[in-house]
């Protein structure tokens, strides 16, 4: 089974950004940003991903990592 994981923690940590500050700056709920940061998101809200891309100047491919598992 393939997986999709968040790489937001790495990006924010490298830049010294806090979850609270990013959530405030992009005008999005703290809990949603925290869940994505901790890779605990089941569904990735399009609006959140786009706001993060604009704020962090990255692409969705940098925030989300796709890993294809080999077929058995």
C-alpha positions as semicolon CSV with decimal commas, in nm:
position;residue;x (nm);y (nm);z (nm)
1;X;0,000;0,000;0,000
2;X;0,130;0,344;-0,090
3;X;0,149;0,621;0,169
4;X;0,126;0,998;0,177
5;X;0,308;1,169;0,462
6;X;0,358;1,526;0,575
7;X;0,705;1,679;0,569
8;X;0,582;2,004;0,727
9;X;0,768;1,944;1,055
10;X;1,105;1,930;0,878
11;X;1,034;2,245;0,675
12;X;0,914;2,446;0,973
13;X;1,189;2,323;1,206
14;X;1,457;2,418;0,951
15;X;1,313;2,769;0,943
16;X;1,256;2,800;1,317
17;X;0,881;2,845;1,278
18;X;0,630;2,751;1,545
19;X;0,294;2,590;1,476
20;X;0,114;2,872;1,655
21;X;0,289;3,144;1,452
22;X;0,228;2,974;1,118
23;X;-0,140;2,912;1,200
24;X;-0,183;3,277;1,299
25;X;0,002;3,409;0,993
26;X;-0,200;3,202;0,745
27;X;-0,530;3,246;0,929
28;X;-0,592;2,876;0,980
29;X;-0,690;2,670;1,284
30;X;-0,401;2,579;1,513
31;X;-0,526;2,219;1,549
32;X;-0,527;2,162;1,173
33;X;-0,174;2,297;1,130
34;X;-0,055;2,095;1,432
35;X;-0,207;1,774;1,295
36;X;-0,034;1,823;0,961
37;X;0,292;1,915;1,138
38;X;0,274;1,594;1,343
39;X;0,173;1,387;1,037
40;X;-0,158;1,295;1,203
41;X;-0,384;1,419;0,924
42;X;-0,614;1,165;0,760
43;X;-0,739;1,405;0,495
44;X;-0,531;1,691;0,362
45;X;-0,737;2,010;0,332
46;X;-0,664;2,172;-0,004
47;X;-0,701;2,524;0,137
48;X;-0,449;2,453;0,414
49;X;-0,195;2,303;0,174
50;X;-0,226;2,601;-0,062
51;X;-0,191;2,854;0,221
52;X;0,117;2,674;0,351
53;X;0,269;2,663;0,003
54;X;0,225;3,038;-0,038
55;X;0,350;3,116;0,312
56;X;0,652;2,885;0,299
57;X;0,722;2,940;-0,072
58;X;0,719;2,567;-0,144
59;X;0,519;2,330;-0,364
60;X;0,267;2,070;-0,244
61;X;0,526;1,804;-0,335
62;X;0,760;1,950;-0,075
63;X;0,497;1,941;0,200
64;X;0,358;1,597;0,117
65;X;0,573;1,291;0,044
66;X;0,434;1,004;-0,162
67;X;0,589;0,665;-0,108
68;X;0,491;0,376;-0,328
69;X;0,521;0,040;-0,163
70;X;0,627;-0,252;-0,380
71;X;0,352;-0,490;-0,482
72;X;0,363;-0,832;-0,328
